[in-house]
Amino acid sequence: MSLFYRLLACFCLLGIICTLRAGAQGAAAAPAWPLYGRSVQIDPGLPYYRGRSPESIASELRAHGYRVVRYVVTESGSVNSALLRAFHREGMGVWFLTFANGTYSTRELPSGWEEWRMVTRATLEGKAPDASYTYLCLNNPAYRAWKKRQIAATLKAHLFQGVDIAEPHWPEYPGVTSLAYGCFCKHCLAAFRRRFPEESHLPDILHPDSPYSPANNPALWRKWLAFRVDSLTDFLNDLVNGSGGIRSQAPGVKVCIWTLALTERDGLRRIREDNGEDAGAIARVVGPDMHCFQTHWPDWIRADLKPDYVEGYRPFITQIRRANPRLPLMIQADIGSQPQNRRSWDWIRAFERHCARLGVTSTTLYEYSLGKYINTQPPRGAWFRCRRNAIALRRNYGASLEARTGFSCRSVGASRSKSARSSLCEYIARWPSWVRGHCSCGRSQ
């Protein structure tokens, strides 16, 4: 081999070594944010968080042992970057939770979005749709394209470690009698005809005597049920793996798909038929990094719901295990969307233990500020000490400290003045005993 080729080979080898070394150093430098295990959902738009510093919110959650947060985003432009950074400073991994089958706010939707609406039973009956949530059709190509752009833009603008695709289901329980049942739009009809060219109509759920009603045309109805499952799975696959989807636009971000679970007898069939979800098919086709079973509202709404209710989700877990035995699983519980279902810490800990017994390694709760403990127990982990003429902050008490003293977390921690220290101690001395019991303010040590 000539000297030229020997030198060329050496330079190439050196380049490869340097590239590998730089990659290894970059990987070592990147924070290893936790993504699995106990987690909690947080919606910063709820009243509990208003007027709070990002540091106070993050430290309160961390004090309760949470290392993973699921940030509920109802508008992509409302993400609080300072709060995201505060979670990261506490060593917490953060998932971006987005709703797949619609939106709570139409303000960020583009002109002409009204064409994306689902045509539901209410629409067919000439009634106004529910104004609290706008269902958008999974088969509408314009909505699909926009949703992919929205998710990609959010992941590029903010340092989220994962994305939760929540509530992709077709509405709604308990089936065709629900005013939200859908969708019967022109895009669904076109997609149905492509799937079943021999059919010219969608089922008629309004007129029992119609030749297209479920009772009079069971073959058409079976095709309809299969179509809903297939089109929902295809929608998710497009969001995650399609052109412009999550994995092409944010390849380092983990993906968790959410589907409903129900303890009712034959719940697996009901979720498939009423909501068009087949978790096993989603696991096979989409291949998410984690799958979440969301507690369906007929379960969570119950005041008497026991923490072991998740035992009723075994058929759903088995469905996933048959498709992908190694896929990490999570179960979501609602701990306070209505007054009668506000849950205590004891209930939550028992729920987490029962999930672990099922082999479910991750849990999450909607929503932290709605739990029963918010109004009955003080926030955990706030104590202060005066050290060398300064206020040292150990586990910020958050809003109560800021509201009662006027000190922000940063200003208290950085203060060197005797007057600041004395003022803080005086304020703490005036607090109720249950607050003082969680604080410690002593002389210089």
Phi, psi and omega in degrees: 000133182291161180300324181299312182291328176295315178297319179298317179297320179297316180297319179296316180296319178298320179296319179296315180299315181296319179297314179296320180295317179296321178296319180294319179296320179296319179295322180292328183283334182291133180297139178268079182292135175291142183232345185236163181107205179295133177216170180218145176272144178224129175246098185299349179279351181284155188303326185302332187263354184291135181078005180268148171282150176304322181297321182293321180293312183297317183290328178295316179293320180294325179296335177271010174090006180278130176244359179226133181235142174247110187273110181283120183245112177265340172220128186296332180282356183263004181295127181270102183297325179294322178293319177300315178295323179296319176300316181295322178296333177277003179078027185255135172278147185232128174260143175267115182259121180234150181267134190267327188261014179164202185207150174273345180220131180263007187295329182266000180285147182283170177301137180089006183297339182303334178291347181275347184304143170291144170267109186255179176302320178302317179298315181298329179273001179078020180260155179288140178288163177299125184281346184284337180211134182256113177281134179240140191285129180292339181265000179280115184298327179291320177295317179303312182298317180295318182298321178296318179296319181297313180296314182298317181296320180294317181291330178281331183276338186225149184274073172269145179268341180207166178230130175262120173265095187262148173053059174276001190292152168286141177279149002193155173299140005264033178114212190295342178284344179288136178295340180272357185300133180189178020234149182237032182283174182294331179288323175293319178298315180296317180294323179295319179293324176295322181285323181229081185300338181284349182256142181246348184228153167276161178302149177258109183263359182264328189241105183300334182271002181290146175293349180253009179287156179304323182288321183274343181222069182298331179295316177298320182295319178296320177296321179299315180297318178295321179298318180298317179296312184295319183289326176293315179297320178295321177302312180295319179297322178293316179300320186271311190248353183284177178299126183077010181279183188301314187288336176275330183268333180219070189297339181271358186268134177283153182237129175239124177262135178255136169226164184279154172224149188217134182277350181304155175301135182062033181298325180300315179293320182297317180296322179293315186278320182281325189242355175071025182251131174231099186299325179296317179296320179296318179298320181287314188277313186277320181065055179291168177278340177203153177235135180245133171262116180271127178299121183288152187299329176298338175275305189291338183290344185286129177292329185265015182296124180273153181298340180273011180302336182296343174302331178288354179266006181305317179301325179291319179295318178298321179301318178290316183300325178292328181277320182207094185299337186259001183291123177298140183241154177220149172238134178257135176241147174264125186247017178166026179294336175228156185304322186286345182248025177285126189253151181269171175297323178299316179299315182297315180297321178294319176302314180296322178295318180294324176298316180299322179295334178275359184083013178270113191269351180231148176223159172208161188226137170249124346233152188312313187283355182262354182296157181300328184295338184301322183261358184239344183227147178287153173302145185274151161080038176248120171208150186230147172226147174269120181231123176050051175066026179223158176267115176263128184261122176235103181070087186302135178283348170080225190300322182296318178298312184293320183288326186271335185248336185083359179270133171277164180304314186292318184291324178294314182296330183265354187292139176242008187265142177297322183294321179296317179296315181296319180298317180296315180298322179295320178297315180299321180298334181273348183291158176302158185300326182290336175281314182299332180294343179256009181233159175218117179230106184240189179283170180304139184241000000 
